[in-house]
Amino acid sequence: MKGFEIVVGVTGGIAVFKTAALVSQLVQAGAGVTVVMTESAESFVGPTTFAALTGRRVLRKVFEERESLGAHINTAENAHLMCVAPATANFLGKAANGIADDLLSTLYLSFAGPILLAPAMNTVMWEKPSVQRNLGQLLSDGVKTVGPDEGWLSCRRSGVGRMASPEAIFQAIRQTLENTAAPIRD
C-alpha cells in the first residue's frame, strides 16, 4: 500500500473500535491515512486515538484555517480511495441523497475516486426499506460495499448489521486500489 493515500471516514457507531484496527493495518502496510470523523463518532472513540495511529491530525470541520480551499477539497484531491467505516444508516441516507451537512458528507460529494462503504447498524435498521433504497442508489452510483456481516450486535441480539472485520475491509481496499489507482511515486 506504499504510496497510496486513503481517507477513512468514521461515523457514529459502536463499530468504531474496529476502525481503529483497520487504520492501524493500513498505516503498517505503508498507506498514508487521513481520518475524517463525524461529531457522533467522537461519542465512541476520540480523535486522539486516530491521530496517534496515523501520525496526522484528524479532520472534523469543513472550514479549518489550515485548509485554504476547505478540508473537503484539499483532502479529496490528495486521496486515491475513500472508505467509510462504519457507514451508519444516517451516512448512507446523506450520501444517497446528496446531503452535505458536515465534513464527511461534503467530502463524499467532493471525492471523484473509488469509494468503499462498510455499513454497520442494528438489523431492524439494515432491513428498513428506506435504508435498502439508499444502499441501492449508492450501488447504482458505483459505490462499493463490504459487509455487513451477521453476528452479535451491540443491541444484544444476533443478526445482519455487524460491520465487516478490519481484515475484510483492508482486503477490499487493497483489491480496489489494485484495480483502479496508481500509487504516488517517491
N, C-alpha and C positions, 0 to 999 in steps of 0.2 A: 504494500500500500504506500510505499515511499513515493513522495512527490504528489500524492493526492490530497486535496483539501475537501473536507467533509463538514457540512453543517449538521449538527444534531439538535433538533427541536425537541424540547421537553415540555409536556403538558401535565396538568394536574391529575395524576392518578397514582395509586399505591405502587404500581409497577415501575415507578421512577428509580427504585433501588436497583432494578435490573439494568436501567440505562447507564448508571454509573459503571457497572461492569462492562457494558458494551463500549463506552467511551474509553475505558482503560485498555481494552483489547485493541481498539483502533489505533490509539497512541502507541502502544507497544509494537504494533505492526508497521509503524513508521508514518502513519497518516497525520496530517495536520487537522486538528479538530477544533471547531468553533461551536460552542454550545449557546443556544438561544432558549431562554426559559420564559414561560408564562408566569404571571403572578400566582396562579393556582399551583403551579409546580413547586413553588417555594414553600408551600404548606407541607410538602413531603420531604424534600431534600434542599438544602441551602446552596446558593451559588458557589460558596467557598469549596464545596466538595468537587464541583466540576472544574473550577479554576485550578485546584491542586492537581487534578488528573490531567488536564490539558496543558497547563503552564500558560494559559491565556485567560484574559478577563471574560466573564460570562456576559453576554448581551441580553438586555431586558427592555430597553426603551427604543422606540423608533428614532427619536432625535436625541442624539448624545453629542456633546461638544466635540468629542474626538472624531466624529464621523461627519465630514463636511457635506456629503450628499445624503446623509441618513444611513443608519446601520443596515437597513433593508437593501439599499442599493449597493453599498460597498461590499457587504457580505455576499450578496447574490452574484456579483461579478467575479468574486475570487474563489468560488467553490465549484467542485466537479459534481457533487451529489448532495442532496438534502434528504435527511432521514428524520422522521418524527416518531419518537418512541418515548413514552406511549402516545399514541394518537387517540385521544378521547372522542366520544360522540360529539362533544362541543366543537372540537377542532375539525372533525370530518364535516360537520354541518357548515362551518365557516368556509372551509376550503371548497366544498362542492358548490357553494352559492356565491363565491367571490366576496365574502365579507372580510374586511381588513380593519380590525379594531385594536390590534396590538402588534408588537414587533413580529411575532412568529407568523401570524396570518398575513401580514403585509409582506413579509419576506417570501412566503409561499407564492404570493401573486407576482412577485418580482423575479422569481427564480426561473431560469429558462432550461436548466439541466434536468437530469433524471431525479425523480422524487420517489422515495420509498417510505411507506407508512406501516407502522406496527400497531394496529388497533389493540386497545385494551379497555374493557368495560364489563359491567355486570351482564349476565346472559340475557336478562329481560331487555336491557337497553340494546344489546347487539341484535336481538331479533326484531326490534321495532321496525315497522315498515319504513318510517322516515329515515332511520339510520341506514337501512339497506338501500333505499333510494339514493341517499347521499354517497354511499360506497359505490353503487352502480355508476353514478355520474363521474366520480373520481376515476374509476377504472376506464370508462369510455374517454376520459380526458388524457389517458396514458399514464396515470399514476400506478405504481406497482405496490403490492402489499405483501407482507409476511405475517402469517397468523390471522386471527387469533387462534390459540390452541384451546383444547378442552382440558379442564383440570380444576383444582381447588382455587376458589376466588376469595377475595377479601370480604365478600358478603357472607362468608361461611357456608357457601354452597358450592357444588361442583357443576360445571357446565362450560359452554363455549364462551370465551371472552378474555381468557388469560393471555397476556402478551407473550409472544414468541420468546424463546430463550435468547440471551445475548449472543450465543454461538450461532443460532439460526439467523439472526439479524445480521451479524457480522458476515456470514457466508453470502447472504442475499446482497449485501453491499459490495462485497468482493466481486461477485458474479456480475452485478450491474455495471460496476466500473470497468471490468474486463471487456464488456460488450459495448460500452458507449463512450468512454473517455480516455484521453491520453494524459499521463501524469506531467507535472511541471518538471522540467529538467533543471538540474543544478548548473 
